[in-house]
Amino acid sequence: MKKLSFVIPAVLAVACADVTGPLSSLAGTWNGYYISAINTLNLTLEQRGDSVSGIGILAPDNWSLQRFETLSVVGTYSRPTATLDFAPFGGGVFHFTGTVVGHRLAGDDGQADSMVFQRR
């Protein structure tokens, strides 16, 4: 009975851990989309300290984009706030600021376009 009384509190402690708090790192693969334009944007990110970098693939929405766009991604992550700059190769930069809650990153690009990402 002593083993069981030790195991149950340990299992409960792990099960009740806060999984809704912000992640310690943005490293990994994120699937996202623009809420207003229905474009999907998938990110593969790395993080060193507060610095974030990676690539993004912006998929066509059948209206404005005629092909997939590859974007470079650079920025910072200071829990829970992420600030990312997306730059198409050979194009201008657009900015994103969002908040991480659990495995979800939501925010906007400062021009009324909301974006939501889910970590895979």
CNS distance restraints for C-alpha pairs under 8 A (distance, minus, plus):
assign (resid   1 and name CA) (resid   5 and name CA) 6.26 0.50 0.50
assign (resid   2 and name CA) (resid   6 and name CA) 6.39 0.50 0.50
assign (resid   3 and name CA) (resid   7 and name CA) 6.22 0.50 0.50
assign (resid   4 and name CA) (resid   8 and name CA) 6.18 0.50 0.50
assign (resid   5 and name CA) (resid   9 and name CA) 7.02 0.50 0.50
assign (resid   6 and name CA) (resid  10 and name CA) 6.62 0.50 0.50
assign (resid   7 and name CA) (resid  11 and name CA) 6.15 0.50 0.50
assign (resid   8 and name CA) (resid  12 and name CA) 6.15 0.50 0.50
assign (resid   9 and name CA) (resid  13 and name CA) 6.05 0.50 0.50
assign (resid  10 and name CA) (resid  14 and name CA) 6.45 0.50 0.50
assign (resid  11 and name CA) (resid  15 and name CA) 6.10 0.50 0.50
assign (resid  12 and name CA) (resid  16 and name CA) 5.93 0.50 0.50
assign (resid  13 and name CA) (resid  17 and name CA) 6.25 0.50 0.50
assign (resid  19 and name CA) (resid 102 and name CA) 5.80 0.50 0.50
assign (resid  20 and name CA) (resid 101 and name CA) 5.70 0.50 0.50
assign (resid  20 and name CA) (resid 102 and name CA) 4.01 0.50 0.50
assign (resid  20 and name CA) (resid 103 and name CA) 7.64 0.50 0.50
assign (resid  21 and name CA) (resid 100 and name CA) 7.84 0.50 0.50
assign (resid  21 and name CA) (resid 101 and name CA) 5.47 0.50 0.50
assign (resid  21 and name CA) (resid 102 and name CA) 5.11 0.50 0.50
assign (resid  22 and name CA) (resid  79 and name CA) 6.23 0.50 0.50
assign (resid  22 and name CA) (resid  80 and name CA) 5.41 0.50 0.50
assign (resid  22 and name CA) (resid 100 and name CA) 5.15 0.50 0.50
assign (resid  22 and name CA) (resid 101 and name CA) 4.82 0.50 0.50
assign (resid  22 and name CA) (resid 102 and name CA) 5.23 0.50 0.50
assign (resid  22 and name CA) (resid 103 and name CA) 7.50 0.50 0.50
assign (resid  23 and name CA) (resid  79 and name CA) 7.37 0.50 0.50
assign (resid  23 and name CA) (resid  80 and name CA) 7.66 0.50 0.50
assign (resid  23 and name CA) (resid 100 and name CA) 6.99 0.50 0.50
assign (resid  23 and name CA) (resid 101 and name CA) 7.47 0.50 0.50
assign (resid  23 and name CA) (resid 102 and name CA) 6.29 0.50 0.50
assign (resid  23 and name CA) (resid 103 and name CA) 6.93 0.50 0.50
assign (resid  24 and name CA) (resid  79 and name CA) 6.93 0.50 0.50
assign (resid  25 and name CA) (resid  47 and name CA) 6.56 0.50 0.50
assign (resid  25 and name CA) (resid  77 and name CA) 7.55 0.50 0.50
assign (resid  26 and name CA) (resid  45 and name CA) 6.60 0.50 0.50
assign (resid  26 and name CA) (resid  46 and name CA) 6.97 0.50 0.50
assign (resid  26 and name CA) (resid  47 and name CA) 6.42 0.50 0.50
assign (resid  26 and name CA) (resid  52 and name CA) 7.41 0.50 0.50
assign (resid  26 and name CA) (resid  77 and name CA) 7.28 0.50 0.50
assign (resid  27 and name CA) (resid  44 and name CA) 7.47 0.50 0.50
assign (resid  27 and name CA) (resid  45 and name CA) 4.87 0.50 0.50
assign (resid  27 and name CA) (resid  46 and name CA) 4.40 0.50 0.50
assign (resid  27 and name CA) (resid  47 and name CA) 5.37 0.50 0.50
assign (resid  27 and name CA) (resid  52 and name CA) 7.81 0.50 0.50
assign (resid  28 and name CA) (resid  44 and name CA) 5.68 0.50 0.50
assign (resid  28 and name CA) (resid  45 and name CA) 5.31 0.50 0.50
assign (resid  28 and name CA) (resid  46 and name CA) 6.60 0.50 0.50
assign (resid  28 and name CA) (resid 119 and name CA) 7.20 0.50 0.50
assign (resid  28 and name CA) (resid 120 and name CA) 7.51 0.50 0.50
assign (resid  29 and name CA) (resid  42 and name CA) 7.33 0.50 0.50
assign (resid  29 and name CA) (resid  43 and name CA) 5.61 0.50 0.50
assign (resid  29 and name CA) (resid  44 and name CA) 4.51 0.50 0.50
assign (resid  29 and name CA) (resid  45 and name CA) 6.40 0.50 0.50
assign (resid  29 and name CA) (resid 119 and name CA) 5.91 0.50 0.50
assign (resid  29 and name CA) (resid 120 and name CA) 5.67 0.50 0.50
assign (resid  30 and name CA) (resid  42 and name CA) 5.66 0.50 0.50
assign (resid  30 and name CA) (resid  43 and name CA) 5.00 0.50 0.50
assign (resid  30 and name CA) (resid  44 and name CA) 6.44 0.50 0.50
assign (resid  30 and name CA) (resid  45 and name CA) 7.99 0.50 0.50
assign (resid  30 and name CA) (resid 117 and name CA) 5.85 0.50 0.50
assign (resid  30 and name CA) (resid 118 and name CA) 5.39 0.50 0.50
assign (resid  30 and name CA) (resid 119 and name CA) 4.32 0.50 0.50
assign (resid  30 and name CA) (resid 120 and name CA) 5.77 0.50 0.50
assign (resid  31 and name CA) (resid  40 and name CA) 7.50 0.50 0.50
assign (resid  31 and name CA) (resid  41 and name CA) 6.35 0.50 0.50
assign (resid  31 and name CA) (resid  42 and name CA) 4.52 0.50 0.50
assign (resid  31 and name CA) (resid  43 and name CA) 6.47 0.50 0.50
assign (resid  31 and name CA) (resid 117 and name CA) 5.29 0.50 0.50
assign (resid  31 and name CA) (resid 118 and name CA) 5.30 0.50 0.50
assign (resid  31 and name CA) (resid 119 and name CA) 6.39 0.50 0.50
assign (resid  31 and name CA) (resid 120 and name CA) 7.05 0.50 0.50
assign (resid  32 and name CA) (resid  40 and name CA) 5.64 0.50 0.50
assign (resid  32 and name CA) (resid  41 and name CA) 4.97 0.50 0.50
assign (resid  32 and name CA) (resid  42 and name CA) 5.67 0.50 0.50
assign (resid  32 and name CA) (resid  43 and name CA) 7.81 0.50 0.50
assign (resid  32 and name CA) (resid 115 and name CA) 6.89 0.50 0.50
assign (resid  32 and name CA) (resid 116 and name CA) 5.30 0.50 0.50
assign (resid  32 and name CA) (resid 117 and name CA) 3.88 0.50 0.50
assign (resid  32 and name CA) (resid 118 and name CA) 6.19 0.50 0.50
assign (resid  33 and name CA) (resid  38 and name CA) 6.32 0.50 0.50
assign (resid  33 and name CA) (resid  39 and name CA) 5.49 0.50 0.50
assign (resid  33 and name CA) (resid  40 and name CA) 4.10 0.50 0.50
assign (resid  33 and name CA) (resid  41 and name CA) 5.37 0.50 0.50
assign (resid  33 and name CA) (resid  42 and name CA) 7.98 0.50 0.50
assign (resid  33 and name CA) (resid 115 and name CA) 5.65 0.50 0.50
assign (resid  33 and name CA) (resid 116 and name CA) 5.76 0.50 0.50
assign (resid  33 and name CA) (resid 117 and name CA) 6.71 0.50 0.50
assign (resid  34 and name CA) (resid  38 and name CA) 5.42 0.50 0.50
assign (resid  34 and name CA) (resid  39 and name CA) 5.41 0.50 0.50
assign (resid  34 and name CA) (resid  40 and name CA) 6.45 0.50 0.50
assign (resid  34 and name CA) (resid  41 and name CA) 7.64 0.50 0.50
assign (resid  34 and name CA) (resid 113 and name CA) 6.59 0.50 0.50
assign (resid  34 and name CA) (resid 114 and name CA) 5.84 0.50 0.50
assign (resid  34 and name CA) (resid 115 and name CA) 4.58 0.50 0.50
assign (resid  34 and name CA) (resid 116 and name CA) 6.84 0.50 0.50
assign (resid  35 and name CA) (resid  39 and name CA) 7.86 0.50 0.50
assign (resid  35 and name CA) (resid 113 and name CA) 6.92 0.50 0.50
assign (resid  35 and name CA) (resid 114 and name CA) 5.54 0.50 0.50
assign (resid  35 and name CA) (resid 115 and name CA) 5.88 0.50 0.50
assign (resid  35 and name CA) (resid 116 and name CA) 7.43 0.50 0.50
assign (resid  36 and name CA) (resid 113 and name CA) 6.24 0.50 0.50
assign (resid  36 and name CA) (resid 114 and name CA) 6.98 0.50 0.50
assign (resid  37 and name CA) (resid  61 and name CA) 7.30 0.50 0.50
assign (resid  38 and name CA) (resid  61 and name CA) 5.97 0.50 0.50
assign (resid  39 and name CA) (resid  58 and name CA) 6.89 0.50 0.50
assign (resid  39 and name CA) (resid  59 and name CA) 6.01 0.50 0.50
assign (resid  39 and name CA) (resid  60 and name CA) 6.10 0.50 0.50
assign (resid  39 and name CA) (resid  61 and name CA) 4.99 0.50 0.50
assign (resid  40 and name CA) (resid  58 and name CA) 5.81 0.50 0.50
assign (resid  40 and name CA) (resid  59 and name CA) 5.30 0.50 0.50
assign (resid  40 and name CA) (resid  60 and name CA) 7.45 0.50 0.50
assign (resid  40 and name CA) (resid  61 and name CA) 7.60 0.50 0.50
assign (resid  41 and name CA) (resid  56 and name CA) 6.44 0.50 0.50
assign (resid  41 and name CA) (resid  57 and name CA) 5.56 0.50 0.50
assign (resid  41 and name CA) (resid  58 and name CA) 4.44 0.50 0.50
assign (resid  41 and name CA) (resid  59 and name CA) 6.30 0.50 0.50
assign (resid  42 and name CA) (resid  56 and name CA) 5.45 0.50 0.50
assign (resid  42 and name CA) (resid  57 and name CA) 5.28 0.50 0.50
assign (resid  42 and name CA) (resid  58 and name CA) 6.65 0.50 0.50
assign (resid  43 and name CA) (resid  54 and name CA) 7.19 0.50 0.50
assign (resid  43 and name CA) (resid  55 and name CA) 5.86 0.50 0.50
assign (resid  43 and name CA) (resid  56 and name CA) 4.32 0.50 0.50
assign (resid  43 and name CA) (resid  57 and name CA) 6.59 0.50 0.50
assign (resid  44 and name CA) (resid  54 and name CA) 5.61 0.50 0.50
assign (resid  44 and name CA) (resid  55 and name CA) 5.59 0.50 0.50
assign (resid  44 and name CA) (resid  56 and name CA) 6.39 0.50 0.50
assign (resid  45 and name CA) (resid  52 and name CA) 6.70 0.50 0.50
assign (resid  45 and name CA) (resid  53 and name CA) 5.64 0.50 0.50
assign (resid  45 and name CA) (resid  54 and name CA) 4.41 0.50 0.50
assign (resid  45 and name CA) (resid  55 and name CA) 6.71 0.50 0.50
assign (resid  45 and name CA) (resid  73 and name CA) 7.89 0.50 0.50
assign (resid  46 and name CA) (resid  52 and name CA) 5.74 0.50 0.50
assign (resid  46 and name CA) (resid  53 and name CA) 5.47 0.50 0.50
assign (resid  46 and name CA) (resid  54 and name CA) 5.96 0.50 0.50
assign (resid  47 and name CA) (resid  51 and name CA) 5.62 0.50 0.50
assign (resid  47 and name CA) (resid  52 and name CA) 4.47 0.50 0.50
assign (resid  47 and name CA) (resid  53 and name CA) 6.50 0.50 0.50
assign (resid  48 and name CA) (resid  52 and name CA) 6.60 0.50 0.50
assign (resid  50 and name CA) (resid  76 and name CA) 5.24 0.50 0.50
assign (resid  50 and name CA) (resid  77 and name CA) 5.14 0.50 0.50
assign (resid  50 and name CA) (resid  78 and name CA) 6.11 0.50 0.50
assign (resid  51 and name CA) (resid  74 and name CA) 7.58 0.50 0.50
assign (resid  51 and name CA) (resid  75 and name CA) 5.95 0.50 0.50
assign (resid  51 and name CA) (resid  76 and name CA) 4.62 0.50 0.50
assign (resid  51 and name CA) (resid  77 and name CA) 6.57 0.50 0.50
assign (resid  52 and name CA) (resid  73 and name CA) 7.73 0.50 0.50
assign (resid  52 and name CA) (resid  74 and name CA) 5.54 0.50 0.50
assign (resid  52 and name CA) (resid  75 and name CA) 5.01 0.50 0.50
assign (resid  52 and name CA) (resid  76 and name CA) 5.24 0.50 0.50
assign (resid  52 and name CA) (resid  77 and name CA) 6.76 0.50 0.50
assign (resid  52 and name CA) (resid  84 and name CA) 7.87 0.50 0.50
assign (resid  53 and name CA) (resid  72 and name CA) 7.72 0.50 0.50
assign (resid  53 and name CA) (resid  73 and name CA) 5.27 0.50 0.50
assign (resid  53 and name CA) (resid  74 and name CA) 4.33 0.50 0.50
assign (resid  53 and name CA) (resid  75 and name CA) 6.43 0.50 0.50
assign (resid  54 and name CA) (resid  72 and name CA) 6.16 0.50 0.50
assign (resid  54 and name CA) (resid  73 and name CA) 4.99 0.50 0.50
assign (resid  54 and name CA) (resid  74 and name CA) 6.64 0.50 0.50
assign (resid  55 and name CA) (resid  70 and name CA) 7.05 0.50 0.50
assign (resid  55 and name CA) (resid  71 and name CA) 5.59 0.50 0.50
assign (resid  55 and name CA) (resid  72 and name CA) 4.69 0.50 0.50
assign (resid  55 and name CA) (resid  73 and name CA) 5.32 0.50 0.50
assign (resid  56 and name CA) (resid  70 and name CA) 5.77 0.50 0.50
assign (resid  56 and name CA) (resid  71 and name CA) 4.83 0.50 0.50
assign (resid  56 and name CA) (resid  72 and name CA) 6.28 0.50 0.50
assign (resid  56 and name CA) (resid  73 and name CA) 6.67 0.50 0.50
assign (resid  56 and name CA) (resid  86 and name CA) 7.84 0.50 0.50
assign (resid  57 and name CA) (resid  68 and name CA) 6.73 0.50 0.50
assign (resid  57 and name CA) (resid  69 and name CA) 5.76 0.50 0.50
assign (resid  57 and name CA) (resid  70 and name CA) 4.77 0.50 0.50
assign (resid  57 and name CA) (resid  71 and name CA) 6.19 0.50 0.50
assign (resid  58 and name CA) (resid  68 and name CA) 5.70 0.50 0.50
assign (resid  58 and name CA) (resid  69 and name CA) 5.03 0.50 0.50
assign (resid  58 and name CA) (resid  70 and name CA) 6.38 0.50 0.50
assign (resid  58 and name CA) (resid  71 and name CA) 7.40 0.50 0.50
assign (resid  59 and name CA) (resid  65 and name CA) 7.74 0.50 0.50
assign (resid  59 and name CA) (resid  67 and name CA) 7.14 0.50 0.50
assign (resid  59 and name CA) (resid  68 and name CA) 4.86 0.50 0.50
assign (resid  59 and name CA) (resid  69 and name CA) 6.70 0.50 0.50
assign (resid  60 and name CA) (resid  64 and name CA) 7.24 0.50 0.50
assign (resid  60 and name CA) (resid  65 and name CA) 4.77 0.50 0.50
assign (resid  60 and name CA) (resid  66 and name CA) 6.10 0.50 0.50
assign (resid  60 and name CA) (resid  67 and name CA) 5.80 0.50 0.50
assign (resid  60 and name CA) (resid  68 and name CA) 5.81 0.50 0.50
assign (resid  61 and name CA) (resid  65 and name CA) 6.22 0.50 0.50
assign (resid  62 and name CA) (resid  66 and name CA) 6.97 0.50 0.50
assign (resid  69 and name CA) (resid  88 and name CA) 6.73 0.50 0.50
assign (resid  70 and name CA) (resid  88 and name CA) 5.97 0.50 0.50
assign (resid  70 and name CA) (resid  89 and name CA) 6.78 0.50 0.50
assign (resid  71 and name CA) (resid  86 and name CA) 5.93 0.50 0.50
assign (resid  71 and name CA) (resid  87 and name CA) 5.12 0.50 0.50
assign (resid  71 and name CA) (resid  88 and name CA) 4.28 0.50 0.50
assign (resid  71 and name CA) (resid  89 and name CA) 6.10 0.50 0.50
assign (resid  72 and name CA) (resid  86 and name CA) 5.77 0.50 0.50
assign (resid  72 and name CA) (resid  87 and name CA) 5.20 0.50 0.50
assign (resid  72 and name CA) (resid  88 and name CA) 6.37 0.50 0.50
assign (resid  72 and name CA) (resid  89 and name CA) 6.97 0.50 0.50
assign (resid  73 and name CA) (resid  84 and name CA) 6.60 0.50 0.50
assign (resid  73 and name CA) (resid  85 and name CA) 5.66 0.50 0.50
assign (resid  73 and name CA) (resid  86 and name CA) 4.83 0.50 0.50
assign (resid  73 and name CA) (resid  87 and name CA) 6.58 0.50 0.50
assign (resid  74 and name CA) (resid  84 and name CA) 5.67 0.50 0.50
assign (resid  74 and name CA) (resid  85 and name CA) 5.40 0.50 0.50
assign (resid  74 and name CA) (resid  86 and name CA) 6.95 0.50 0.50
assign (resid  75 and name CA) (resid  82 and name CA) 7.45 0.50 0.50
assign (resid  75 and name CA) (resid  83 and name CA) 5.43 0.50 0.50
assign (resid  75 and name CA) (resid  84 and name CA) 4.25 0.50 0.50
assign (resid  75 and name CA) (resid  85 and name CA) 5.92 0.50 0.50
assign (resid  76 and name CA) (resid  82 and name CA) 5.86 0.50 0.50
assign (resid  76 and name CA) (resid  83 and name CA) 5.39 0.50 0.50
assign (resid  76 and name CA) (resid  84 and name CA) 6.53 0.50 0.50
assign (resid  77 and name CA) (resid  81 and name CA) 5.84 0.50 0.50
assign (resid  77 and name CA) (resid  82 and name CA) 4.40 0.50 0.50
assign (resid  77 and name CA) (resid  83 and name CA) 6.44 0.50 0.50
assign (resid  78 and name CA) (resid  82 and name CA) 6.46 0.50 0.50
assign (resid  79 and name CA) (resid 100 and name CA) 7.41 0.50 0.50
assign (resid  80 and name CA) (resid  99 and name CA) 5.42 0.50 0.50
assign (resid  80 and name CA) (resid 100 and name CA) 5.16 0.50 0.50
assign (resid  80 and name CA) (resid 101 and name CA) 7.31 0.50 0.50
assign (resid  81 and name CA) (resid  97 and name CA) 7.18 0.50 0.50
assign (resid  81 and name CA) (resid  98 and name CA) 5.78 0.50 0.50
assign (resid  81 and name CA) (resid  99 and name CA) 4.68 0.50 0.50
assign (resid  81 and name CA) (resid 100 and name CA) 6.42 0.50 0.50
assign (resid  82 and name CA) (resid  96 and name CA) 7.93 0.50 0.50
assign (resid  82 and name CA) (resid  97 and name CA) 5.70 0.50 0.50
assign (resid  82 and name CA) (resid  98 and name CA) 5.26 0.50 0.50
assign (resid  82 and name CA) (resid  99 and name CA) 6.12 0.50 0.50
assign (resid  82 and name CA) (resid 100 and name CA) 7.34 0.50 0.50
assign (resid  83 and name CA) (resid  95 and name CA) 7.42 0.50 0.50
assign (resid  83 and name CA) (resid  96 and name CA) 5.72 0.50 0.50
assign (resid  83 and name CA) (resid  97 and name CA) 4.49 0.50 0.50
assign (resid  83 and name CA) (resid  98 and name CA) 6.57 0.50 0.50
assign (resid  84 and name CA) (resid  95 and name CA) 5.90 0.50 0.50
assign (resid  84 and name CA) (resid  96 and name CA) 5.10 0.50 0.50
assign (resid  84 and name CA) (resid  97 and name CA) 6.42 0.50 0.50
assign (resid  85 and name CA) (resid  93 and name CA) 6.39 0.50 0.50
assign (resid  85 and name CA) (resid  94 and name CA) 5.75 0.50 0.50
assign (resid  85 and name CA) (resid  95 and name CA) 4.54 0.50 0.50
assign (resid  85 and name CA) (resid  96 and name CA) 6.19 0.50 0.50
assign (resid  86 and name CA) (resid  93 and name CA) 5.59 0.50 0.50
assign (resid  86 and name CA) (resid  94 and name CA) 5.35 0.50 0.50
assign (resid  86 and name CA) (resid  95 and name CA) 6.29 0.50 0.50
assign (resid  86 and name CA) (resid  96 and name CA) 7.78 0.50 0.50
assign (resid  87 and name CA) (resid  91 and name CA) 6.38 0.50 0.50
assign (resid  87 and name CA) (resid  92 and name CA) 5.91 0.50 0.50
assign (resid  87 and name CA) (resid  93 and name CA) 4.44 0.50 0.50
assign (resid  87 and name CA) (resid  94 and name CA) 6.50 0.50 0.50
assign (resid  88 and name CA) (resid  92 and name CA) 6.63 0.50 0.50
assign (resid  88 and name CA) (resid  93 and name CA) 7.12 0.50 0.50
assign (resid  94 and name CA) (resid 109 and name CA) 6.87 0.50 0.50
assign (resid  95 and name CA) (resid 109 and name CA) 5.26 0.50 0.50
assign (resid  95 and name CA) (resid 110 and name CA) 7.15 0.50 0.50
assign (resid  96 and name CA) (resid 107 and name CA) 6.91 0.50 0.50
assign (resid  96 and name CA) (resid 108 and name CA) 5.56 0.50 0.50
assign (resid  96 and name CA) (resid 109 and name CA) 4.27 0.50 0.50
assign (resid  96 and name CA) (resid 110 and name CA) 6.98 0.50 0.50
assign (resid  97 and name CA) (resid 107 and name CA) 5.55 0.50 0.50
assign (resid  97 and name CA) (resid 108 and name CA) 5.88 0.50 0.50
assign (resid  97 and name CA) (resid 109 and name CA) 6.48 0.50 0.50
assign (resid  97 and name CA) (resid 110 and name CA) 7.80 0.50 0.50
assign (resid  98 and name CA) (resid 105 and name CA) 6.12 0.50 0.50
assign (resid  98 and name CA) (resid 106 and name CA) 5.05 0.50 0.50
assign (resid  98 and name CA) (resid 107 and name CA) 3.80 0.50 0.50
assign (resid  98 and name CA) (resid 108 and name CA) 6.50 0.50 0.50
assign (resid  99 and name CA) (resid 105 and name CA) 5.51 0.50 0.50
assign (resid  99 and name CA) (resid 106 and name CA) 5.60 0.50 0.50
assign (resid  99 and name CA) (resid 107 and name CA) 6.31 0.50 0.50
assign (resid 100 and name CA) (resid 104 and name CA) 5.61 0.50 0.50
assign (resid 100 and name CA) (resid 105 and name CA) 4.41 0.50 0.50
assign (resid 100 and name CA) (resid 106 and name CA) 6.70 0.50 0.50
assign (resid 101 and name CA) (resid 105 and name CA) 6.50 0.50 0.50
assign (resid 103 and name CA) (resid 118 and name CA) 5.89 0.50 0.50
assign (resid 103 and name CA) (resid 119 and name CA) 5.25 0.50 0.50
assign (resid 104 and name CA) (resid 116 and name CA) 7.25 0.50 0.50
assign (resid 104 and name CA) (resid 117 and name CA) 5.72 0.50 0.50
assign (resid 104 and name CA) (resid 118 and name CA) 4.67 0.50 0.50
assign (resid 104 and name CA) (resid 119 and name CA) 6.34 0.50 0.50
assign (resid 105 and name CA) (resid 116 and name CA) 5.81 0.50 0.50
assign (resid 105 and name CA) (resid 117 and name CA) 4.98 0.50 0.50
assign (resid 105 and name CA) (resid 118 and name CA) 6.41 0.50 0.50
assign (resid 106 and name CA) (resid 114 and name CA) 7.55 0.50 0.50
assign (resid 106 and name CA) (resid 115 and name CA) 5.82 0.50 0.50
assign (resid 106 and name CA) (resid 116 and name CA) 4.39 0.50 0.50
assign (resid 106 and name CA) (resid 117 and name CA) 6.23 0.50 0.50
assign (resid 107 and name CA) (resid 114 and name CA) 5.78 0.50 0.50
assign (resid 107 and name CA) (resid 115 and name CA) 5.53 0.50 0.50
assign (resid 107 and name CA) (resid 116 and name CA) 6.60 0.50 0.50
assign (resid 108 and name CA) (resid 112 and name CA) 6.67 0.50 0.50
assign (resid 108 and name CA) (resid 113 and name CA) 5.54 0.50 0.50
assign (resid 108 and name CA) (resid 114 and name CA) 4.26 0.50 0.50
assign (resid 108 and name CA) (resid 115 and name CA) 5.46 0.50 0.50
assign (resid 109 and name CA) (resid 113 and name CA) 5.82 0.50 0.50
assign (resid 109 and name CA) (resid 114 and name CA) 6.73 0.50 0.50
assign (resid 109 and name CA) (resid 115 and name CA) 7.59 0.50 0.50
